[in-house]
Amino acid sequence: MESLIKIKKEFDNDLKYEWENLQKNSNINFFQTYKWQKYWNQKCGKNIENIITLFYKNGELVSILPLNIIKKKFIRILNWNGFPFSDYNQPIIKNNQKLNSEDFKFIISQIYLNYKFDNVHLLNCINGDYLNDSKFASNNLSKLIFFKDETDSKIIQNLNEKINYEENRLKKNFKYEQYVDTKKNKKEIIDFFIIEKNKQLIRTRAWNYLKFEQYKKYIYDLIEFDEENLCFSCLKINDKIISSHIGYKFNKNYYYIFPVYNLDYKKYSPGNILLYKLIENYRLKKFCTFDFTVGNELYKNKLNNFIENIYEYITYKSFLGFFYYIKIKLKMFIKMLLFKKNL
């Protein structure tokens, strides 16, 4: 089979035509849609070099890999588009076609001929059969699959029993309102998220992406991004938001992405109440899954009935890249030791 690649540097109309035709005939998630990738690029892609790679076999478009090259000090790294907002990364692959490890090697080698880089570093990889032994499990994804052997009904029932008491307390003590999948309150919900998420990231000493203007703008501009695929939800007491969520919906899958709550009302479990309302809402709408996405949080482990590994992939192409490779490998080794210690 004759193979070749084309590289696009811009999200132009030609790329849109190719991409949207391919995604109609592919099994992808919301993060791989042309619409989301273009939005991310507009908000977060100012300091990257787009390497959007179209892979053909015998003249037929088989796959698109949304890649870029970013520079960290003196090191150039080939990686996926979407950081830090894409929980799942994968190529768009045409149905009834396959991207194997030899194809992937060919694609990387062809990119390297014209765009030199020191490392290939791919995060949050799913469906990674095309990756070779350089991949390693670095996290997992959790889903609640609806109508699966009634396990979802039991999980939802248990959650309902736990939050009923808290919700009744809110109703008794406050003017209580809920807005699920609402077109109202968008700006209020986004403002609440920015404030409370910033507090949470500082409190937990996590990496605070909200310190970066481009990432904050990504959140703020969601209000105008995509009415069809975005969901804004919140709980209010006395006309004040106490928990909120911004999520995505695509192909009957709901993505639980940006939850937050006001810590002052923690004793009422406002985050869990809103989570239950969302799960109940999308089950009644006959969605296929409620996707908790990436992460090992305790509540996800209690509420999922499907779990799967997410992979990281790293190789080096230069002497400088070797030191970056060793640094990442050492970092992951320490992370795994700490994880095992806390089991």
C-alpha positions in Angstrom: 0.0 0.0 0.0 1.3 3.4 -0.9 1.2 5.7 2.2 1.8 9.5 2.4 1.0 12.3 4.7 0.0 16.0 4.3 0.6 18.5 7.0 -1.8 21.4 7.6 -0.7 24.5 9.6 -4.1 26.3 9.8 -7.7 25.4 10.6 -8.8 26.5 7.1 -11.9 25.5 5.0 -10.0 22.7 3.2 -9.0 21.1 6.5 -12.6 21.6 7.9 -14.0 19.8 4.8 -11.6 16.8 5.2 -11.9 16.6 9.0 -15.7 16.8 9.2 -16.2 14.2 6.5 -13.8 11.9 8.3 -15.3 12.4 11.7 -18.8 11.5 10.4 -17.3 8.0 9.6 -15.2 7.6 12.7 -15.6 6.7 16.4 -14.3 9.7 18.2 -15.1 11.7 21.3 -15.9 15.4 21.6 -12.2 16.5 22.0 -11.4 15.2 18.5 -14.1 17.1 16.7 -13.0 19.9 14.3 -15.2 22.3 16.2 -13.5 21.7 19.6 -10.0 21.5 18.1 -10.4 24.8 16.3 -11.8 26.5 19.4 -8.9 25.2 21.5 -6.4 26.4 18.9 -7.9 29.9 18.8 -7.8 30.3 22.6 -4.7 28.3 23.6 -2.6 27.7 20.5 -0.7 31.0 20.2 2.7 29.6 21.2 2.6 26.3 19.2 3.4 25.2 15.7 0.4 23.3 14.2 1.4 19.9 12.8 -2.1 18.6 11.8 -1.2 15.5 10.0 -3.5 13.8 7.4 -2.5 10.2 6.6 -3.5 8.6 3.3 -3.3 5.0 2.0 -3.7 4.6 -1.8 -5.1 8.1 -2.1 -7.8 7.5 0.7 -7.8 9.6 3.8 -7.4 7.1 6.7 -6.6 9.2 9.7 -6.0 12.8 11.0 -3.6 13.3 13.9 -4.1 16.7 15.6 -0.5 17.4 16.6 1.7 20.4 17.3 5.2 21.2 18.3 5.8 23.2 21.4 9.1 24.6 22.7 10.1 24.1 26.3 13.3 26.1 26.8 15.7 24.5 24.2 13.6 21.4 23.6 11.1 20.9 20.8 8.3 18.5 21.6 5.8 16.9 19.3 2.5 16.4 21.2 -1.3 16.4 20.9 -3.4 19.5 20.6 -5.6 20.2 23.5 -3.5 20.8 26.6 -4.7 21.1 29.4 -8.3 20.7 28.4 -8.4 17.5 26.3 -9.0 14.6 28.7 -8.8 12.1 25.8 -6.4 12.2 22.9 -6.4 9.9 19.8 -6.2 10.1 16.0 -9.4 10.4 14.0 -9.5 7.0 12.2 -12.0 6.1 9.5 -14.3 3.3 10.3 -13.3 -0.1 8.9 -9.7 1.2 8.7 -6.8 0.7 11.1 -3.8 2.7 12.2 -1.1 0.2 13.2 2.3 0.7 14.8 4.1 0.7 11.4 1.8 3.4 10.1 2.5 5.5 13.2 6.2 5.1 12.8 6.0 6.1 9.2 3.9 9.2 10.2 6.4 10.3 12.8 9.4 9.8 10.5 7.7 11.8 7.7 6.9 14.7 10.1 10.5 14.6 11.3 11.9 15.0 7.8 10.5 18.6 7.6 9.9 19.6 11.2 12.7 18.7 13.6 11.9 17.9 17.2 13.6 16.4 20.2 10.8 14.3 21.7 7.5 12.8 20.9 5.4 13.1 24.1 1.8 12.1 23.9 -0.5 12.4 27.0 -4.0 11.0 27.7 -3.9 8.5 24.9 -6.9 6.2 24.4 -7.4 3.4 21.9 -3.6 3.3 21.6 -3.1 0.0 19.7 -1.0 2.0 17.2 1.5 2.9 19.9 4.5 0.6 20.4 6.2 -0.5 23.7 7.1 3.1 24.5 3.6 3.6 25.9 2.8 3.1 29.6 -0.4 3.3 31.6 -0.4 6.6 33.4 -4.0 7.1 34.5 -7.5 5.8 33.9 -10.9 6.8 32.7 -14.2 6.1 34.4 -17.7 5.9 32.9 -21.2 5.1 34.1 -22.7 3.1 31.2 -26.4 3.4 31.2 -28.7 0.3 30.9 -25.8 -2.1 31.5 -27.1 -5.1 33.4 -28.9 -2.8 35.8 -25.7 -1.9 37.6 -26.3 1.8 36.7 -29.7 1.7 38.4 -28.2 0.4 41.6 -25.4 3.0 41.5 -27.9 5.8 40.9 -30.2 4.5 43.6 -27.4 4.4 46.2 -26.4 8.0 45.2 -30.0 9.2 45.5 -30.4 7.8 49.0 -27.2 9.6 50.1 -28.2 13.0 48.7 -31.9 13.0 49.5 -31.3 14.0 53.1 -28.9 16.9 52.2 -31.3 18.2 49.5 -34.2 18.2 51.9 -32.1 20.2 54.4 -31.4 22.8 51.7 -35.1 23.0 50.8 -35.9 23.4 54.5 -33.4 26.1 55.3 -33.1 28.1 52.1 -34.8 29.2 48.9 -33.6 26.3 46.8 -33.4 26.2 43.0 -31.8 23.8 40.5 -30.9 24.5 36.9 -29.7 21.5 34.9 -28.8 21.8 31.2 -29.8 25.4 31.3 -29.4 28.3 28.9 -29.8 30.7 31.7 -27.1 31.8 34.1 -24.2 31.0 31.8 -22.1 34.0 32.7 -22.9 33.6 36.4 -21.9 29.9 36.3 -18.6 30.7 34.5 -17.8 33.5 37.0 -18.6 31.2 39.9 -16.4 28.4 38.4 -13.4 30.7 37.9 -13.6 32.0 41.5 -14.2 28.7 43.2 -11.9 26.6 41.0 -9.0 29.1 41.7 -9.6 28.7 45.4 -9.6 24.9 45.1 -6.4 24.7 43.1 -4.7 27.0 45.6 -6.1 25.1 48.6 -4.9 21.7 47.2 -1.6 23.0 45.9 -2.4 21.7 42.4 -1.1 23.2 39.2 -3.2 26.3 38.7 -3.9 26.7 35.0 -6.2 29.7 35.8 -3.0 31.8 36.3 -2.5 31.7 32.6 -4.6 34.2 30.6 -5.1 31.9 27.6 -6.5 29.1 29.7 -8.7 31.5 31.7 -10.0 32.9 28.4 -10.7 29.3 27.2 -13.2 29.0 30.1 -14.7 32.5 29.9 -15.4 32.2 26.1 -17.3 28.9 26.5 -20.3 31.1 26.9 -20.3 31.7 23.2 -18.6 28.6 22.0 -21.2 25.8 21.2 -24.8 25.9 22.4 -25.4 22.5 20.9 -22.7 20.6 22.7 -22.2 22.5 26.0 -24.2 22.1 29.2 -24.3 24.6 32.0 -25.8 23.5 35.3 -26.0 24.9 38.9 -27.7 24.7 42.3 -28.8 28.0 43.9 -29.9 28.9 47.4 -31.3 32.4 48.1 -30.4 33.3 44.5 -26.7 32.4 45.1 -24.9 29.6 43.3 -23.4 27.0 45.6 -22.4 24.4 43.1 -22.0 24.3 39.3 -20.9 22.2 36.4 -19.9 22.9 32.8 -19.9 19.8 30.6 -20.0 18.5 27.0 -22.5 16.3 25.3 -21.7 14.5 22.1 -23.1 11.4 20.3 -25.3 10.5 23.3 -22.3 10.7 25.7 -22.1 13.2 28.5 -18.7 14.4 29.7 -18.4 15.5 33.3 -15.6 18.1 33.0 -15.7 21.2 35.2 -17.5 20.6 38.5 -17.0 23.0 41.5 -18.8 24.0 44.7 -18.6 26.6 47.4 -16.7 25.1 50.3 -18.8 27.0 52.8 -21.7 24.7 52.0 -19.7 21.5 52.0 -21.9 19.9 54.8 -24.8 19.9 52.4 -22.9 18.0 49.7 -24.0 20.5 46.9 -21.5 18.9 44.4 -23.0 15.5 44.9 -26.5 16.7 44.7 -25.8 18.4 41.3 -23.9 15.3 40.1 -27.0 13.1 40.9 -29.3 15.6 39.0 -27.0 15.4 36.0 -26.8 11.6 36.0 -30.6 11.3 36.4 -31.2 13.9 33.6 -29.0 12.2 31.0 -30.2 8.7 31.8 -33.8 9.9 31.3 -32.7 11.4 28.0 -31.5 7.9 26.9 -27.8 8.9 26.7 -25.4 6.0 26.4 -22.8 7.0 29.0 -22.0 9.5 31.7 -18.3 9.9 31.3 -16.3 11.0 34.4 -13.2 11.2 32.1 -9.7 11.0 33.4 -8.7 10.7 37.1 -8.7 8.5 40.1 -10.9 10.5 42.4 -12.7 8.4 45.0 -16.2 9.4 44.0 -15.5 8.3 40.4 -14.5 4.8 41.6 -17.8 4.5 43.5 -20.0 5.6 40.6 -18.5 4.0 37.6 -19.3 0.6 36.0 -16.6 0.8 33.4 -12.9 1.7 33.9 -10.0 1.6 31.4 -6.3 2.6 31.2 -5.1 5.8 29.7 -1.6 5.8 28.3 1.3 8.1 28.0 3.9 7.8 25.2 7.4 9.2 25.0 10.4 8.8 22.8 13.4 10.9 22.0 15.0 12.0 18.8 18.1 13.9 19.9 20.7 14.2 22.7 18.7 17.0 24.4 15.6 15.0 24.0 17.2 12.1 25.9 17.5 14.1 29.0 13.9 15.3 28.8 12.9 11.6 28.3 14.8 10.5 31.4 13.2 13.4 33.4 9.7 12.3 32.4 10.4 8.6 33.1 11.8 9.4 36.6 8.8 11.6 37.4 6.4 8.8 36.4 8.4 6.3 38.4 8.1 8.4 41.6 4.4 9.0 40.9 3.8 5.2 40.7 5.8 4.6 43.9 3.7 7.2 45.8 0.5 5.7 44.3 1.4 2.2 45.5 2.4 3.6 48.9 -1.1 5.2 49.3 -3.0 2.0 48.4 
